[in-house]
Amino acid sequence: MTATRRRRIAWGLRGAALLPLLAYLPGWHASRSGGLVVVEHWLNRPVLLIGAAVVLLVVSLVVGLEFRTRFSQIGCAAVLAPLVVAAVPVLALSFLFSGHGGREDRFVSPSRPDRVLTVTNVAFSIDPIYQVELEAGDGWSARHWSMGTWDTQSGDFVRIDWSGPDQITVTGREKLTVFDVRSDGSLSGPRVLPKQGGATAEPSS
């Protein structure tokens, strides 16, 4: 392979490395509160997409170099082999488990089927840590709104309820945290109230 052809291929690979990075940007933006659910689900995959960009960049560097001696060729293979062996399972697992990652419970609003509470256990230990969001809307227009991450050890999260047609209540041991759902599906700021009874929707550990 001539030096000119190697350079052409190397720059082509570097250009291709930009594609997964450009795909990840809308996914990262959609992962924020108020982002589109579908875009976040498909494109918020940092390990997969950034990993693919890194692999393409490494390959482009290797292609751009000239390995004339057997020693340099063996050295290159010795460096690349562990990278490839490590990258394949990491990329495969990231594809399977990217997104929310943990067990997800879903609670549909009793009055609006297009509004769903999602409670995801994001803990890597026995004690649950719940990431709570409201998904509002249907199809490509559905958006997700963050209600925060709740550590059960603190006692602020015991259960979560649809406490009204447009109201969500997080019940703790000593207080209630209430969110109002606006007409567009977004959430008001939390209000802390004295503890009281109510219907329950308990997430699984």
C-alpha positions in Angstrom: 0.0 0.0 0.0 1.4 3.4 -1.0 2.0 6.2 1.5 -0.6 8.4 -0.4 -3.3 5.7 -0.1 -2.5 5.1 3.5 -3.0 8.8 4.3 -6.2 8.9 2.3 -7.6 5.9 4.2 -6.4 7.3 7.6 -8.1 10.6 7.0 -11.3 8.8 5.9 -11.3 6.9 9.2 -10.8 10.1 11.1 -13.8 11.6 9.3 -15.8 8.5 10.1 -14.9 8.9 13.8 -16.8 12.2 13.8 -20.1 10.4 12.9 -20.6 8.6 16.3 -19.6 11.7 18.2 -22.2 13.8 16.2 -24.8 11.1 16.9 -24.1 11.2 20.6 -24.5 14.9 21.0 -28.4 14.9 20.5 -28.6 11.9 22.8 -26.6 13.7 25.5 -28.8 16.8 25.1 -32.0 14.6 25.2 -30.8 13.0 28.4 -31.4 16.2 30.3 -34.8 16.9 32.0 -37.3 17.8 29.3 -35.5 15.9 26.5 -37.1 13.7 24.0 -37.5 10.1 25.3 -36.9 8.3 21.9 -33.8 10.3 21.1 -32.4 9.7 24.6 -33.2 6.0 24.3 -31.4 5.5 21.0 -28.5 8.0 21.1 -27.6 8.5 24.7 -25.0 5.7 24.6 -21.7 7.3 25.5 -19.7 4.1 25.9 -20.8 2.7 22.6 -20.6 5.8 20.5 -17.5 7.4 22.0 -15.8 4.0 22.1 -16.5 3.6 18.4 -15.0 7.0 17.7 -11.8 6.1 19.7 -11.5 2.8 17.9 -11.7 4.5 14.5 -9.1 7.1 15.6 -6.7 4.4 16.8 -7.1 2.4 13.6 -6.5 5.6 11.5 -3.3 6.2 13.4 -2.1 2.6 12.8 -3.0 2.8 9.1 -1.2 6.1 8.8 2.1 4.6 10.1 4.5 2.6 8.1 5.7 -0.7 9.6 8.6 -1.9 7.5 10.4 -4.2 9.9 9.0 -7.4 11.4 9.8 -6.1 14.9 7.6 -3.0 14.4 4.8 -5.2 12.9 4.9 -7.6 15.9 5.0 -4.6 18.3 1.9 -3.0 16.7 0.0 -6.3 16.8 1.0 -6.7 20.5 -0.5 -3.3 21.3 -3.6 -3.7 19.2 -4.6 -7.2 20.3 -5.4 -6.4 23.9 -7.3 -3.2 22.8 -9.5 -5.2 20.5 -10.1 -8.0 23.0 -11.1 -5.5 25.7 -13.2 -3.3 23.3 -15.5 -6.0 22.0 -17.2 -7.1 25.3 -17.3 -3.5 26.5 -19.1 -2.3 23.4 -21.4 -5.3 23.5 -22.4 -4.8 27.1 -22.8 -1.1 26.6 -25.3 -1.8 23.8 -27.3 -4.2 25.9 -27.3 -2.2 29.2 -27.1 1.4 28.1 -30.0 3.7 28.9 -31.6 3.4 32.3 -29.6 0.3 33.1 -31.4 -0.9 36.3 -34.8 -2.4 37.0 -37.5 0.0 35.9 -41.1 0.2 37.3 -43.7 2.2 35.5 -46.9 3.7 37.0 -49.4 5.1 34.5 -51.5 8.1 35.6 -55.1 7.1 36.5 -56.4 9.9 34.4 -53.9 10.3 31.6 -52.4 7.2 29.9 -49.9 9.4 28.1 -48.3 10.3 31.5 -46.1 7.6 33.1 -43.9 7.6 36.2 -40.7 5.6 35.8 -38.8 4.6 38.9 -35.4 3.0 38.1 -33.1 1.4 40.6 -29.6 2.8 39.7 -27.8 1.4 42.8 -24.8 -1.0 42.5 -25.5 -2.2 46.1 -28.3 -3.9 48.0 -29.8 -0.6 49.2 -31.9 0.9 46.4 -31.3 4.3 44.9 -34.2 5.4 42.7 -34.0 7.7 39.7 -37.5 9.0 39.2 -38.9 10.6 36.0 -42.2 11.6 34.5 -42.7 10.7 30.8 -45.3 12.8 29.2 -46.6 12.5 25.6 -46.7 9.8 22.9 -44.3 8.6 20.3 -41.5 11.0 19.1 -43.0 13.9 21.0 -42.8 12.2 24.4 -40.5 14.0 26.8 -39.1 13.0 30.2 -38.9 15.2 33.2 -36.6 14.5 36.1 -37.9 14.3 39.7 -34.4 13.6 41.1 -32.5 10.7 42.5 -33.6 9.3 45.8 -31.5 7.4 48.3 -33.7 5.2 50.4 -31.3 5.1 53.3 -32.0 8.8 54.0 -35.6 8.1 54.7 -36.9 10.7 52.1 -38.2 7.9 49.8 -40.5 5.2 51.0 -43.0 5.1 48.1 -44.3 7.2 45.2 -48.0 7.9 44.4 -50.2 9.5 41.8 -51.9 11.4 44.5 -54.2 13.3 42.1 -54.9 13.7 38.4 -52.0 16.2 38.1 -50.1 15.5 41.2 -47.3 13.2 42.2 -46.3 12.6 45.8 -43.0 11.0 47.1 -43.6 9.8 50.7 -40.8 9.7 53.1 -40.6 8.6 56.7 -41.2 12.1 58.0 -42.4 14.2 55.1 -44.1 14.4 51.7 -42.6 15.9 48.6 -45.2 16.9 46.1 -44.8 17.7 42.4 -47.6 19.3 40.3 -47.9 18.3 36.6 -48.5 21.3 34.3 -50.7 21.1 31.3 -47.7 20.6 29.0 -46.5 17.6 31.0 -43.6 19.4 32.7 -43.2 19.5 36.5 -43.4 22.2 39.1 -40.8 22.6 41.7 -41.1 20.2 44.7 -43.2 21.2 47.7 -42.5 19.7 51.1 -45.6 19.0 53.3 -46.3 17.2 56.6 -46.7 13.5 56.2 -50.1 12.1 55.6 -51.8 8.9 54.3 -52.5 8.1 50.7 -52.6 5.4 48.0 -49.3 3.7 47.3 -47.3 2.7 44.3 -44.2 1.0 45.7 -41.2 0.3 43.4 -39.5 -3.0 43.4 -36.0 -3.2 45.0 
